[in-house]
Amino acid sequence: MASPRVLRLTFEFHVPEGLNANIRFARIEKAAASLTAGVQALASTTFPWADRLVVRKEWSYQWWAPEADEISLPPSDHNTVSSDTPEPAPGV
């Protein structure tokens, strides 16, 4: 059985801190629908292998936003590129 493959792209639209705007939910829904329609229109030509598109919608107040933590893991045979590994051919 083949492994399931998924291409996930995440876009975040940030409202500037201190902007005095009441963004009503109807506008959020309309923006999400427009963005979804745009991606759907591009999907068949830009990623023709996909058989469906899953759209997750979230509106949140980001009260606490620390920097992301990047943690280096110890090198192993599975996560280290050796210098004797040939480069893939262009377009592969």
C-alpha positions in Angstrom: 0.0 0.0 0.0 1.4 3.4 -0.9 1.9 6.0 1.7 -0.6 8.8 1.8 0.9 12.1 0.5 -0.3 15.5 1.4 1.0 19.0 0.4 0.0 21.4 3.1 0.5 25.1 2.7 -0.3 27.5 5.5 -1.0 31.2 5.1 -1.6 33.6 8.0 -3.1 37.0 7.4 -2.1 39.2 10.3 -4.0 42.3 11.3 -1.5 44.9 12.6 -1.5 45.4 16.3 -3.4 48.5 17.3 -5.4 48.7 14.1 -8.8 50.1 15.1 -11.1 48.0 12.9 -14.1 45.9 13.8 -13.7 43.0 11.4 -17.1 41.3 11.4 -17.4 37.6 10.9 -19.3 38.0 7.6 -16.2 39.7 6.2 -14.0 36.9 7.5 -16.2 34.3 5.9 -16.2 36.2 2.6 -12.4 36.5 2.6 -12.0 32.8 3.3 -14.5 31.9 0.5 -12.6 34.1 -2.0 -9.2 32.7 -1.1 -10.6 29.2 -1.3 -12.1 29.9 -4.7 -8.7 31.3 -5.9 -6.8 28.2 -4.7 -9.4 25.9 -6.2 -9.1 27.6 -9.6 -5.4 27.1 -9.6 -5.3 23.6 -8.2 -5.9 21.6 -11.3 -3.1 23.3 -13.2 -0.6 23.8 -10.5 -1.0 20.6 -8.6 -2.8 18.2 -11.0 -2.1 15.1 -8.8 -4.5 16.1 -6.1 -8.0 14.6 -6.0 -9.4 16.9 -3.3 -8.7 20.1 -1.4 -9.2 20.4 2.4 -9.7 23.9 3.7 -9.3 24.5 7.5 -10.5 27.9 8.7 -9.5 29.5 11.9 -9.9 33.0 13.3 -8.0 33.7 16.5 -6.8 36.3 18.9 -3.1 35.7 19.4 -2.6 36.9 22.9 0.7 35.2 23.4 3.1 34.7 20.5 6.5 33.6 21.5 9.1 32.9 18.9 9.0 29.4 17.5 11.5 27.0 19.1 13.8 25.3 16.7 15.5 22.3 18.3 18.4 20.6 16.5 18.3 16.8 16.8 21.4 14.6 17.0 22.8 13.6 13.6 22.0 10.0 12.4 22.3 8.0 9.3 18.7 8.9 8.5 18.9 12.7 8.8 22.5 13.5 7.6 23.5 14.0 4.0 26.9 12.5 3.4 29.4 14.2 1.2 29.6 11.2 -1.1 25.9 11.2 -2.0 25.5 12.3 -5.6 23.3 15.4 -6.4 20.0 14.5 -8.1 19.8 15.3 -11.7 18.1 18.7 -12.6 14.3 18.4 -12.8 14.2 15.2 -10.6 
